Amino acid sequence: MLKIYDLKTEHLKNPRGTDAENPRFSWKLKSDRRGVRQVSYRITAESGGEKIWDSQLVESSKSQNIRYMGNSLLSRQEVLWRVEVTAEDKSGVREQAVSEDAWFEMGLLKK
């Protein structure tokens, strides 16, 4: 079983008041099988019930410091995000998982 955990935004779990205009996302994987590695991810973000970013499928093993590249974020905006991951073991068996929601709140970006 593949599990996504320890979702962070700007190295923090569910931060309030981030001033990063394009925050970075990170996550970790856990599997009950050995030799499993991530082969792709897809991040989606929403605010106020509307999707504001979809990374689309990215073929990559990277799971640290993935930069938000969606619509410009506003002061005090609350954003929910999640990641879907495909991982593969050494024998080529693939498995997919979807994370729980993580969130962050923007700080004041301008005076």
N, C-alpha and C positions, 0 to 999 in steps of 0.2 A: 504494500500500500504506500502510495506517494503522498506526502503531506508538505504543504507550504506553511512556514511559520516565521516568526520574528520579523514581520513586516515593519519597515521603518521609512520615515520621510526625513531627509536631512539628518540621518543617524539617530533619530529619536522616534519613539513609539507614540503615535497619535499626538504630534506637537500642536500647541496653540501659539500663535503669534510668530510664525516663521516669516522672515523677510526675504527669502529667496524667491525671486520672480519665476524661476524655473527650477523648482525643487527636485531633488534626487531621491529615487526610490531604491530600496534594497530588500532582499528576502533571503531565506534559507530553505533548503530542502531536506527532508528526512524520508528514508525509504526502509522497508523491512528487507529489501534485497541488497546484495552487495554490488559494488561497482556501477552504481546508477549515476548518470550525469545528465544535466539539463541540456536539451538540444534546441529548444525554442521557448519563447515567452510571448505573451500578449497582455499589455496593461490597458485597463479602461478606467476612466475617471469621470465622475459626475458631480454636479453641484445643483442644488435646488431641484433634483429629480430629472435634470437634463444632462445628457452625455456631453462632456466638454473636451474629451480626448480619447482616442483609440489608437494605440501604437501600431495596430495591425500585427500580424504574425511576424516576429523577428527571429530568424534562425541564429541563435547565439547561446553560448553557455554562460554569458554574463548575467549576474544577479545582484550586482552591487553598483551603486551610483548611476542608475539609469535616469537620465534627465527627462523631466516633464517637457513635452514639446507641443502642448495644446494651446487653446485660446489663452489670451492674457488673463492673468489672475488679478483679482481686485482686493483691496484692503478688506479685511475681516471675512473674506469669502471662505466658506466651509466646503471642503472637497472630500468625497468618498472615492477610494480607489481599490482595485483588486487586480490580481495577476493570475493568469492561466499559464500553466507550464506543461510542456511535454518533456519527458525524460526517457532515457534509454539505458538498458544495462549492456554489459559486454557481449551478450549473445544477440543483441539487436531487438530485444523485446521492449516495446514502448508502452508508456503509461502516462496518463494525463491527470492533472489535479487543478482545482480552482481554489484560491485562497478565500479566507473570510475577508470581509471589508475592513480596510484600514482608513483612517481619515487624518486630515490636518486642517488647521485654520490659519489663514493668512493674517499677518500682523498689519500694522499701518504702513503702507508703502510710500505715502507722500504726506508732507505736512499739511 
